[in-house]
Amino acid sequence: MCKSQWCAGGGVDGMKDVTSVSKITQELLNAGYSFEDVTKIWGGNLMRVMREVEAFKETYRA
């Protein structure tokens, strides 16, 4: 039983399951995106935002 949103391709045309994710990464690199850009696409920005939210929460904690 798969508990990932990617089990059935995540709703992306042409993706059958999570094993296709590496193909997206490779195509981004082939298209000229830097490794740093790809890292941001796959979650770096989300993690940065979550750290900022946590920091903001700490400043307003009662």
Secondary structure in CASP SS format (residue, H / E / C, confidence):
PFRMAT SS
TARGET T0000
AUTHOR 0000-0000-0000
METHOD secondary structure of the structure
MODEL  1
M C 1.00
C C 1.00
K C 1.00
S C 1.00
Q C 1.00
W C 1.00
C C 1.00
A C 1.00
G C 1.00
G C 1.00
G C 1.00
V C 1.00
D C 1.00
G C 1.00
M C 1.00
K C 1.00
D C 1.00
V H 1.00
T H 1.00
S H 1.00
V H 1.00
S H 1.00
K H 1.00
I H 1.00
T H 1.00
Q H 1.00
E H 1.00
L H 1.00
L H 1.00
N H 1.00
A C 1.00
G C 1.00
Y C 1.00
S C 1.00
F H 1.00
E H 1.00
D H 1.00
V H 1.00
T H 1.00
K H 1.00
I H 1.00
W H 1.00
G H 1.00
G H 1.00
N H 1.00
L H 1.00
M H 1.00
R H 1.00
V H 1.00
M H 1.00
R H 1.00
E H 1.00
V H 1.00
E H 1.00
A H 1.00
F H 1.00
K H 1.00
E H 1.00
T H 1.00
Y C 1.00
R C 1.00
A C 1.00
END
